Amino acid sequence: MRGLLIGRFQPFHQGHLEVVRKVRADRPSAPLLVGVGTADESYTWENPFTAGERLEMIGRALYEAKVEGVQLVPIADIHRHALWVNYLEELLPPFDRVYTNNPLTRLLFERAGYLVENPPLYDRARFEGVRIREQLAEGGAWKEAVPSSVAVYLEEIGAPARLKVLKQAGSRSGRGLP
């Protein structure tokens, strides 16, 4: 049966890649679903990249790293915690375990009877989304924090300029913006 790893991947970085590698190594015969969460939000400081951009980042990184057996799935927020697991059961192919470090996600899936594992965090000081977004916005050394194919893609889509604008705007949510 499949496992499910859920994250926002804003952006997909080396720590995320190591988690995917570890999960695939621990269960090589079980496919892995990677759920790209908050797929309905973009162009905010917390969620600057679209679902399509994140799918492209992850796909390029997995191809570059020769990681197979992964299916990428965008997951829009429904803002109903009590219904969220049921929503995912209808949206996704069957899965038997969930990989997350988010306490609410853990609680919801455990209440629904799923085995939930906390994947290891890799060098969290370097590989953390908000820090990488800050480095992108400020012209810092962000490229070594992401797979090289992701760095190329982020440059292609103008991510440094986008993050600079979003940080200056103080945009935590797209609501209220023209």
Backbone as CSV, one residue per row, in Angstrom:
resi,resn,N_x,N_y,N_z,CA_x,CA_y,CA_z,C_x,C_y,C_z
1,MET,0.858,-1.180,0.000,0.000,0.000,0.000,0.900,1.238,0.000
2,ARG,0.325,2.373,-0.315,1.064,3.638,-0.432,1.212,4.351,0.910
3,GLY,2.242,5.202,0.952,2.379,6.168,2.026,1.995,7.539,1.490
4,LEU,1.737,8.468,2.390,1.377,9.832,2.024,2.248,10.802,2.805
5,LEU,2.991,11.615,2.085,3.788,12.697,2.666,3.118,14.003,2.264
6,ILE,2.767,14.813,3.246,2.074,16.066,2.973,2.959,17.231,3.366
7,GLY,3.029,18.241,2.502,3.768,19.458,2.810,3.354,20.569,1.874
8,ARG,3.797,21.777,2.189,3.521,22.904,1.297,4.661,23.075,0.302
9,PHE,5.877,22.718,0.682,7.039,22.753,-0.219,7.216,24.137,-0.849
10,GLN,7.394,25.148,0.022,7.483,26.537,-0.412,8.855,27.123,-0.119
11,PRO,9.907,26.794,-0.799,10.026,25.914,-1.956,10.437,24.497,-1.534
12,PHE,10.482,23.592,-2.501,10.996,22.241,-2.279,12.504,22.360,-2.089
13,HIS,13.016,21.883,-0.931,14.435,22.057,-0.621,15.125,20.720,-0.336
14,GLN,16.407,20.797,-0.031,17.221,19.590,0.196,16.668,18.738,1.341
15,GLY,16.146,19.369,2.386,15.550,18.615,3.490,14.353,17.802,3.029
16,HIS,13.506,18.400,2.196,12.363,17.668,1.645,12.836,16.478,0.816
17,LEU,13.848,16.708,-0.010,14.372,15.631,-0.851,14.896,14.485,0.004
18,GLU,15.578,14.803,1.091,16.098,13.744,1.974,14.971,12.960,2.631
19,VAL,13.889,13.627,2.991,12.735,12.924,3.569,12.153,11.951,2.545
20,VAL,11.973,12.412,1.315,11.434,11.531,0.272,12.367,10.339,0.063
21,ARG,13.657,10.581,0.001,14.625,9.474,-0.164,14.517,8.470,0.975
22,LYS,14.427,8.970,2.211,14.353,8.083,3.380,13.082,7.242,3.348
23,VAL,11.957,7.869,3.065,10.695,7.131,3.020,10.744,6.074,1.923
24,ARG,11.258,6.433,0.764,11.364,5.452,-0.341,12.326,4.325,0.028
25,ALA,13.418,4.623,0.722,14.376,3.589,1.119,13.778,2.665,2.179
26,ASP,12.991,3.216,3.095,12.377,2.414,4.158,11.276,1.501,3.632
27,ARG,10.588,1.930,2.571,9.498,1.142,1.990,9.636,1.143,0.470
28,PRO,10.664,0.486,-0.048,10.936,0.573,-1.486,9.843,-0.007,-2.375
29,SER,9.062,-0.944,-1.862,8.023,-1.542,-2.700,6.688,-0.799,-2.599
30,ALA,6.608,0.163,-1.686,5.360,0.911,-1.500,5.470,2.269,-2.177
31,PRO,4.618,2.551,-3.147,4.648,3.873,-3.769,4.402,4.967,-2.723
32,LEU,4.851,6.158,-3.042,4.680,7.293,-2.141,3.885,8.382,-2.841
33,LEU,2.809,8.806,-2.187,2.076,9.980,-2.630,2.699,11.195,-1.954
34,VAL,3.002,12.219,-2.705,3.457,13.482,-2.127,2.338,14.488,-2.362
35,GLY,1.669,14.841,-1.274,0.573,15.791,-1.340,1.088,17.204,-1.198
36,VAL,0.870,18.011,-2.213,1.295,19.405,-2.209,0.144,20.226,-1.636
37,GLY,0.260,20.543,-0.353,-0.815,21.199,0.364,-0.954,22.677,0.058
38,THR,-2.091,23.220,0.451,-2.433,24.616,0.225,-2.238,24.949,-1.264
39,ALA,-2.718,24.040,-2.097,-2.550,24.172,-3.548,-3.375,25.314,-4.127
40,ASP,-4.313,25.827,-3.351,-5.189,26.897,-3.828,-4.671,28.286,-3.496
41,GLU,-3.511,28.380,-2.856,-2.986,29.691,-2.475,-1.615,29.905,-3.086
42,SER,-1.364,31.123,-3.558,-0.065,31.483,-4.119,0.118,32.988,-4.045
43,TYR,1.297,33.431,-4.345,1.638,34.856,-4.361,1.397,35.532,-3.015
44,THR,1.650,34.788,-1.921,1.695,35.356,-0.580,3.062,35.026,-0.013
45,TRP,3.450,35.690,1.067,4.759,35.415,1.661,4.857,33.963,2.120
46,GLU,3.824,33.445,2.764,3.863,32.066,3.255,3.739,31.049,2.129
47,ASN,3.031,31.402,1.082,2.791,30.494,-0.047,3.047,31.235,-1.358
48,PRO,4.310,31.517,-1.649,4.607,32.340,-2.822,4.469,31.626,-4.161
49,PHE,4.551,30.300,-4.150,4.571,29.558,-5.406,3.233,28.875,-5.659
50,THR,2.856,28.801,-6.929,1.608,28.134,-7.296,1.764,26.624,-7.130
51,ALA,0.646,25.934,-7.124,0.696,24.473,-7.056,1.471,23.918,-8.247
52,GLY,1.217,24.460,-9.438,1.923,23.996,-10.633,3.422,24.208,-10.531
53,GLU,3.833,25.338,-9.990,5.266,25.594,-9.818,5.879,24.614,-8.830
54,ARG,5.175,24.321,-7.760,5.705,23.367,-6.770,5.757,21.954,-7.334
55,LEU,4.746,21.570,-8.102,4.787,20.260,-8.751,5.990,20.170,-9.690
56,GLU,6.252,21.237,-10.423,7.404,21.268,-11.331,8.717,21.172,-10.556
57,MET,8.843,21.919,-9.464,10.062,21.861,-8.639,10.318,20.436,-8.157
58,ILE,9.289,19.845,-7.589,9.435,18.506,-7.007,9.745,17.495,-8.108
59,GLY,9.018,17.567,-9.198,9.266,16.645,-10.306,10.691,16.742,-10.822
60,ARG,11.184,17.958,-11.004,12.560,18.139,-11.478,13.570,17.596,-10.478
61,ALA,13.336,17.872,-9.187,14.269,17.406,-8.156,14.296,15.880,-8.073
62,LEU,13.127,15.248,-8.143,13.072,13.787,-8.065,13.713,13.154,-9.290
63,TYR,13.504,13.742,-10.456,14.136,13.243,-11.679,15.657,13.375,-11.572
64,GLU,16.108,14.537,-11.131,17.551,14.782,-10.972,18.175,13.790,-9.986
65,ALA,17.460,13.495,-8.900,17.969,12.596,-7.859,17.703,11.117,-8.174
66,LYS,17.037,10.854,-9.295,16.700,9.486,-9.703,15.849,8.763,-8.657
67,VAL,14.908,9.494,-8.076,13.971,8.920,-7.108,12.713,8.537,-7.874
68,GLU,12.353,7.270,-7.769,11.173,6.762,-8.475,10.111,6.317,-7.486
69,GLY,8.935,6.011,-8.005,7.852,5.495,-7.176,7.115,6.568,-6.405
70,VAL,7.150,7.806,-6.931,6.497,8.929,-6.258,5.434,9.506,-7.178
71,GLN,4.254,9.725,-6.626,3.159,10.360,-7.353,2.849,11.688,-6.677
72,LEU,2.862,12.771,-7.438,2.602,14.106,-6.908,1.127,14.448,-7.062
73,VAL,0.534,15.004,-5.994,-0.883,15.326,-6.005,-1.095,16.694,-5.344
74,PRO,-1.702,17.643,-6.053,-2.036,18.922,-5.406,-3.248,18.748,-4.495
75,ILE,-3.204,19.413,-3.341,-4.293,19.327,-2.367,-4.711,20.741,-1.970
76,ALA,-5.901,21.134,-2.360,-6.439,22.434,-1.971,-6.945,22.368,-0.534
77,ASP,-6.871,23.488,0.156,-7.406,23.564,1.521,-8.935,23.598,1.472
78,ILE,-9.561,22.928,2.444,-11.022,22.998,2.535,-11.467,23.744,3.795
79,HIS,-10.537,24.052,4.691,-10.813,24.839,5.899,-11.882,24.190,6.777
80,ARG,-11.875,22.864,6.818,-12.786,22.092,7.679,-11.999,20.917,8.233
81,HIS,-11.325,21.137,9.361,-10.444,20.107,9.913,-11.159,18.777,10.139
82,ALA,-12.387,18.818,10.624,-13.121,17.587,10.928,-13.399,16.751,9.676
83,LEU,-13.388,17.383,8.505,-13.692,16.679,7.262,-12.460,16.418,6.398
84,TRP,-11.326,16.939,6.787,-10.150,16.945,5.931,-9.664,15.539,5.561
85,VAL,-9.551,14.643,6.521,-9.078,13.290,6.226,-10.037,12.600,5.256
86,ASN,-11.346,12.745,5.481,-12.318,12.154,4.546,-12.153,12.735,3.142
87,TYR,-11.927,14.028,3.066,-11.689,14.690,1.780,-10.490,14.061,1.072
88,LEU,-9.403,13.843,1.812,-8.207,13.250,1.201,-8.443,11.794,0.810
89,GLU,-9.226,11.071,1.588,-9.550,9.691,1.228,-10.332,9.627,-0.079
90,GLU,-11.141,10.616,-0.346,-11.882,10.667,-1.607,-11.024,11.181,-2.758
91,LEU,-10.101,12.074,-2.462,-9.271,12.715,-3.481,-8.129,11.824,-3.968
92,LEU,-7.548,11.058,-3.058,-6.308,10.335,-3.341,-6.532,8.837,-3.513
93,PRO,-5.572,8.167,-4.171,-5.597,6.704,-4.162,-5.417,6.210,-2.722
94,PRO,-5.782,4.966,-2.443,-5.653,4.456,-1.072,-4.218,4.545,-0.552
95,PHE,-4.087,4.849,0.752,-2.797,4.910,1.426,-2.987,4.340,2.825
96,ASP,-1.892,3.858,3.412,-2.016,3.216,4.718,-1.223,3.901,5.824
97,ARG,-0.367,4.842,5.476,0.354,5.588,6.497,0.642,6.987,6.003
98,VAL,0.889,7.853,6.975,1.084,9.265,6.682,2.403,9.705,7.309
99,TYR,3.138,10.522,6.580,4.403,11.085,7.060,4.217,12.581,7.220
100,THR,4.366,13.059,8.454,4.186,14.483,8.718,4.884,14.865,10.017
101,ASN,5.282,16.107,10.110,5.767,16.676,11.365,4.816,17.748,11.877
102,ASN,3.658,17.869,11.241,2.660,18.845,11.652,1.756,18.213,12.716
103,PRO,1.705,18.789,13.925,0.911,18.183,15.006,-0.580,18.047,14.689
104,LEU,-1.178,19.027,14.015,-2.598,18.924,13.687,-2.843,17.822,12.660
105,THR,-1.999,17.747,11.652,-2.128,16.681,10.651,-2.008,15.325,11.329
106,ARG,-1.039,15.184,12.236,-0.864,13.937,12.995,-2.146,13.599,13.743
107,LEU,-2.669,14.542,14.488,-3.876,14.319,15.281,-5.041,13.862,14.411
108,LEU,-5.264,14.559,13.307,-6.401,14.229,12.450,-6.288,12.833,11.847
109,PHE,-5.098,12.480,11.376,-4.938,11.152,10.780,-4.934,10.044,11.829
110,GLU,-4.364,10.282,13.004,-4.407,9.263,14.058,-5.848,9.019,14.504
111,ARG,-6.631,10.075,14.614,-8.047,9.927,14.987,-8.807,9.105,13.957
112,ALA,-8.348,9.149,12.711,-8.993,8.384,11.642,-8.422,6.965,11.541
113,GLY,-7.468,6.624,12.417,-6.939,5.264,12.460,-5.702,4.998,11.621
114,TYR,-5.066,6.030,11.110,-3.869,5.843,10.293,-2.614,5.772,11.146
115,LEU,-1.649,5.019,10.660,-0.306,5.024,11.228,0.355,6.309,10.750
116,VAL,0.867,7.097,11.684,1.494,8.370,11.341,2.935,8.341,11.834
117,GLU,3.850,8.655,10.940,5.268,8.691,11.281,5.803,10.105,11.104
118,ASN,6.721,10.471,12.006,7.408,11.748,11.884,8.700,11.526,11.122
119,PRO,8.795,12.033,9.893,10.057,11.878,9.172,11.120,12.750,9.829
120,PRO,12.377,12.346,9.731,13.438,13.152,10.340,13.568,14.503,9.641
121,LEU,13.904,15.511,10.426,14.190,16.835,9.866,15.692,16.902,9.603
122,TYR,16.063,17.303,8.416,17.470,17.345,8.022,18.006,18.764,8.092
123,ASP,18.978,18.974,8.980,19.669,20.254,9.084,18.678,21.410,8.986
124,ARG,17.743,21.418,9.922,16.626,22.378,9.916,17.109,23.835,9.885
125,ALA,18.275,24.103,10.441,18.788,25.473,10.427,19.037,25.968,9.002
126,ARG,19.413,25.069,8.113,19.678,25.443,6.718,18.484,25.178,5.808
127,PHE,17.783,24.097,6.091,16.720,23.655,5.191,15.347,23.904,5.815
128,GLU,14.951,25.150,5.788,13.647,25.532,6.293,13.057,26.549,5.321
129,GLY,11.806,26.332,4.931,11.184,27.144,3.894,11.241,28.637,4.137
130,VAL,10.876,29.079,5.351,10.839,30.520,5.598,12.233,31.127,5.486
131,ARG,13.236,30.415,5.945,14.610,30.928,5.842,15.035,31.036,4.369
132,ILE,14.704,30.020,3.588,15.054,30.040,2.162,14.306,31.164,1.458
133,ARG,13.045,31.387,1.809,12.295,32.499,1.214,12.928,33.835,1.574
134,GLU,13.377,33.980,2.804,14.056,35.217,3.209,15.341,35.414,2.409
135,GLN,16.107,34.350,2.226,17.346,34.449,1.448,17.047,34.805,-0.007
136,LEU,16.007,34.224,-0.559,15.603,34.572,-1.922,15.260,36.058,-2.012
137,ALA,14.502,36.551,-1.051,14.055,37.948,-1.064,15.200,38.925,-0.860
138,GLU,16.183,38.524,-0.067,17.257,39.433,0.319,18.541,39.237,-0.482
139,GLY,18.529,38.341,-1.446,19.732,38.102,-2.230,20.780,37.283,-1.494
140,GLY,20.348,36.477,-0.532,21.269,35.643,0.238,21.660,34.380,-0.506
141,ALA,22.386,33.538,0.196,22.896,32.282,-0.377,21.852,31.184,-0.235
142,TRP,20.906,31.155,-1.139,19.799,30.193,-1.074,20.011,28.977,-1.962
143,LYS,20.857,29.089,-2.967,20.951,28.030,-3.981,21.422,26.693,-3.429
144,GLU,22.290,26.702,-2.411,22.754,25.420,-1.867,21.704,24.741,-0.997
145,ALA,20.635,25.449,-0.655,19.577,24.869,0.174,18.544,24.090,-0.640
146,VAL,18.602,24.228,-1.958,17.641,23.533,-2.820,18.400,22.669,-3.823
147,PRO,17.776,21.602,-4.327,18.421,20.827,-5.388,18.757,21.746,-6.565
148,SER,19.823,21.427,-7.290,20.276,22.317,-8.365,19.195,22.533,-9.424
149,SER,18.403,21.510,-9.726,17.329,21.683,-10.713,16.262,22.652,-10.208
150,VAL,16.043,22.679,-8.914,15.084,23.615,-8.325,15.649,25.032,-8.375
151,ALA,16.944,25.176,-8.107,17.572,26.503,-8.182,17.427,27.075,-9.592
152,VAL,17.680,26.259,-10.603,17.533,26.706,-11.988,16.088,27.132,-12.245
153,TYR,15.145,26.320,-11.801,13.732,26.629,-12.028,13.324,27.908,-11.298
154,LEU,13.764,28.084,-10.063,13.416,29.293,-9.321,13.925,30.541,-10.032
155,GLU,15.101,30.439,-10.615,15.622,31.562,-11.415,14.743,31.770,-12.657
156,GLU,14.364,30.685,-13.315,13.543,30.778,-14.531,12.227,31.510,-14.282
157,ILE,11.612,31.271,-13.129,10.303,31.877,-12.850,10.423,33.216,-12.125
158,GLY,11.641,33.691,-11.931,11.828,34.988,-11.277,11.514,34.985,-9.797
159,ALA,11.780,33.876,-9.131,11.443,33.750,-7.717,12.116,34.809,-6.832
160,PRO,13.399,35.132,-7.025,13.987,36.158,-6.148,13.231,37.492,-6.207
161,ALA,12.881,37.946,-7.389,12.141,39.210,-7.516,10.751,39.084,-6.898
162,ARG,10.081,37.952,-7.107,8.746,37.743,-6.535,8.787,37.797,-5.017
163,LEU,9.760,37.083,-4.434,9.852,37.051,-2.979,10.192,38.417,-2.413
164,LYS,11.012,39.172,-3.117,11.352,40.524,-2.670,10.087,41.387,-2.609
165,VAL,9.268,41.320,-3.646,8.015,42.089,-3.678,7.079,41.637,-2.565
166,LEU,6.926,40.323,-2.394,6.013,39.812,-1.372,6.475,40.189,0.029
167,LYS,7.787,40.152,0.252,8.302,40.529,1.573,8.085,42.012,1.818
168,GLN,8.354,42.855,0.829,8.152,44.301,0.984,6.682,44.632,1.216
169,ALA,5.797,43.883,0.567,4.363,44.125,0.707,3.838,43.629,2.044
170,GLY,4.640,42.803,2.730,4.167,42.228,3.977,3.002,41.297,3.763
171,SER,2.955,40.677,2.580,1.819,39.852,2.183,1.850,38.499,2.878
172,ARG,0.981,38.317,3.862,0.823,37.023,4.512,-0.365,36.302,3.912
173,SER,-1.229,37.024,3.275,-2.402,36.448,2.637,-2.738,37.283,1.420
174,GLY,-3.247,36.655,0.403,-3.623,37.382,-0.796,-4.894,38.192,-0.625
175,ARG,-5.631,37.977,0.458,-6.903,38.673,0.659,-6.669,40.174,0.815
176,GLY,-7.466,40.947,0.178,-7.382,42.387,0.320,-6.440,43.053,-0.675
177,LEU,-5.669,42.275,-1.411,-4.788,42.852,-2.408,-5.576,43.082,-3.692
178,PRO,-5.208,44.130,-4.444,-5.944,44.365,-5.691,-5.736,43.248,-6.697
